[in-house]
Amino acid sequence: MARIKKSRKAKGFIDDSGPSRRERLADPESYDSRRRRALEKKKRHQSVYEKEKEQANEGESAQEQRKTRLADKIRKLNKEKAQED
């Protein structure tokens, strides 16, 4: 006797595939919704365009006066030297 495989057309077939994707995403504690939330929060790599834009902004601010103790000290010494001359 040959065994009959289970099939959808078989008599008494029960579809036990579980909830649909839409239903799983509606539940806030399901694996799919937690995964989607984590992917949204994940830090994205910047595009080349964004990196160049950011470096250009940093270059402009670097041309302005640096706000460090050493730079302040040098400015102070230069000002005193200019006043002596």
Residue frames as qw, qx, qy, qz and C-alpha x, y, z in Angstrom:
[[0.000, 0.887, 0.462, 0.000, 0.00, 0.00, 0.00],
 [0.396, 0.384, -0.018, 0.834, 1.27, 3.45, -0.88],
 [0.221, -0.559, -0.484, 0.636, 1.03, 6.18, 1.69],
 [0.193, 0.810, 0.385, 0.397, -0.93, 9.29, 0.76],
 [0.363, 0.056, -0.218, 0.904, 0.90, 12.56, 1.38],
 [0.007, -0.700, -0.498, 0.512, -0.90, 15.35, 3.19],
 [0.216, 0.248, 0.396, 0.857, -2.20, 17.95, 0.82],
 [0.219, 0.099, 0.207, -0.949, -4.52, 20.90, 0.96],
 [0.604, -0.006, -0.415, -0.681, -7.12, 19.01, -0.99],
 [0.339, -0.038, -0.925, 0.167, -6.98, 16.10, 1.42],
 [0.518, -0.618, -0.457, -0.375, -10.08, 15.55, 3.47],
 [0.663, -0.697, -0.233, 0.145, -9.90, 17.14, 6.91],
 [0.582, 0.301, -0.129, 0.744, -6.92, 19.38, 6.08],
 [0.347, -0.879, -0.255, 0.207, -6.28, 21.97, 8.82],
 [0.449, 0.678, -0.110, 0.571, -4.31, 25.07, 7.92],
 [0.645, -0.705, -0.155, 0.250, -2.09, 25.61, 10.96],
 [0.603, 0.451, -0.033, 0.657, 0.30, 28.15, 9.44],
 [0.384, -0.425, -0.364, 0.735, -0.31, 30.73, 12.20],
 [0.122, 0.852, 0.274, -0.430, -1.14, 34.43, 12.05],
 [0.606, 0.689, 0.169, 0.359, -0.48, 36.48, 8.94],
 [0.531, 0.130, -0.137, 0.826, 2.41, 38.92, 8.75],
 [0.145, -0.577, -0.121, -0.794, 0.04, 41.87, 9.18],
 [0.722, -0.609, -0.241, -0.223, -1.36, 40.33, 12.37],
 [0.804, -0.203, -0.227, 0.511, 2.14, 39.63, 13.70],
 [0.332, 0.302, -0.048, 0.892, 3.21, 43.23, 13.06],
 [0.376, -0.667, -0.220, -0.605, 0.08, 44.53, 14.81],
 [0.798, -0.553, -0.219, 0.099, 1.13, 42.78, 18.02],
 [0.039, 0.924, -0.329, 0.193, 3.80, 45.01, 19.68],
 [0.540, -0.582, 0.604, -0.068, 5.53, 42.10, 21.43],
 [0.948, 0.265, 0.177, 0.011, 5.81, 39.76, 18.46],
 [0.702, -0.236, 0.347, 0.575, 9.20, 38.87, 17.01],
 [0.453, 0.522, 0.420, 0.588, 8.51, 40.67, 13.73],
 [0.076, -0.944, -0.181, -0.265, 7.42, 43.95, 15.33],
 [0.594, -0.731, 0.170, 0.288, 10.37, 43.94, 17.78],
 [0.687, 0.016, 0.411, 0.599, 12.72, 43.23, 14.89],
 [0.297, 0.730, 0.354, 0.504, 11.26, 46.05, 12.80],
 [0.311, -0.948, -0.054, -0.038, 11.58, 48.50, 15.74],
 [0.690, -0.500, 0.285, 0.438, 15.21, 47.47, 16.26],
 [0.593, 0.298, 0.417, 0.621, 16.00, 48.01, 12.59],
 [0.077, 0.895, 0.254, 0.359, 14.47, 51.50, 12.73],
 [0.468, -0.875, 0.097, 0.076, 16.55, 52.40, 15.80],
 [0.841, -0.091, 0.220, 0.485, 19.75, 50.94, 14.36],
 [0.103, -0.773, 0.219, 0.586, 22.38, 53.49, 13.44],
 [0.770, 0.591, 0.227, 0.086, 22.65, 53.88, 9.70],
 [0.601, -0.178, 0.260, 0.734, 25.93, 54.44, 7.87],
 [0.177, 0.777, 0.034, -0.603, 26.19, 57.85, 6.29],
 [0.754, 0.587, 0.232, 0.182, 26.30, 58.15, 2.54],
 [0.627, 0.054, 0.094, 0.772, 29.44, 59.54, 0.90],
 [0.049, 0.676, 0.255, 0.689, 27.56, 62.76, 0.18],
 [0.543, -0.803, -0.179, -0.171, 26.60, 63.21, 3.85],
 [0.788, -0.360, -0.023, 0.499, 30.18, 62.50, 4.99],
 [0.465, 0.288, 0.161, 0.822, 31.63, 65.11, 2.62],
 [0.183, -0.770, -0.258, -0.554, 29.00, 67.63, 3.69],
 [0.691, -0.704, -0.143, 0.076, 29.83, 67.03, 7.36],
 [0.730, -0.151, 0.054, 0.664, 33.58, 67.35, 6.73],
 [0.247, 0.546, 0.208, 0.773, 33.02, 70.63, 4.89],
 [0.416, -0.821, -0.191, -0.342, 31.10, 71.97, 7.89],
 [0.788, -0.517, -0.042, 0.332, 33.88, 70.85, 10.23],
 [0.615, 0.193, 0.124, 0.755, 36.46, 72.53, 8.01],
 [0.019, -0.738, -0.178, -0.651, 34.61, 75.84, 8.24],
 [0.609, -0.776, -0.082, -0.145, 34.39, 75.63, 12.01],
 [0.831, -0.226, 0.002, 0.508, 38.07, 74.66, 12.25],
 [0.409, 0.479, 0.090, 0.771, 38.97, 77.90, 10.49],
 [0.354, -0.833, -0.088, -0.416, 37.21, 79.81, 13.24],
 [0.065, -0.643, 0.616, -0.449, 39.02, 80.31, 16.54],
 [0.647, -0.092, -0.753, 0.078, 39.72, 77.13, 18.40],
 [0.503, -0.675, 0.113, -0.527, 38.36, 77.06, 21.91],
 [0.878, -0.147, -0.374, 0.260, 41.08, 75.20, 23.78],
 [0.528, -0.805, -0.007, 0.270, 43.27, 76.25, 26.66],
 [0.636, -0.171, 0.331, 0.676, 46.45, 76.17, 24.57],
 [0.290, 0.577, 0.437, 0.626, 44.89, 78.28, 21.82],
 [0.267, -0.925, -0.242, -0.119, 43.66, 80.78, 24.43],
 [0.636, -0.606, 0.124, 0.461, 47.14, 80.93, 25.97],
 [0.545, 0.122, 0.401, 0.726, 48.75, 81.55, 22.57],
 [0.080, 0.782, 0.404, 0.467, 46.21, 84.29, 21.77],
 [0.447, -0.879, -0.124, 0.113, 46.88, 85.93, 25.14],
 [0.641, -0.390, 0.255, 0.610, 50.67, 85.86, 24.58],
 [0.415, 0.386, 0.456, 0.686, 50.28, 87.24, 21.06],
 [0.107, -0.897, -0.333, -0.271, 48.05, 90.05, 22.35],
 [0.547, -0.773, 0.034, 0.320, 50.60, 90.94, 25.06],
 [0.620, -0.098, 0.375, 0.683, 53.40, 90.88, 22.49],
 [0.249, 0.636, 0.443, 0.580, 51.45, 93.15, 20.16],
 [0.284, -0.933, -0.213, -0.061, 50.80, 95.60, 23.02],
 [0.634, -0.553, 0.158, 0.516, 54.53, 95.72, 23.90],
 [0.506, 0.152, 0.430, 0.732, 55.48, 96.62, 20.32]]
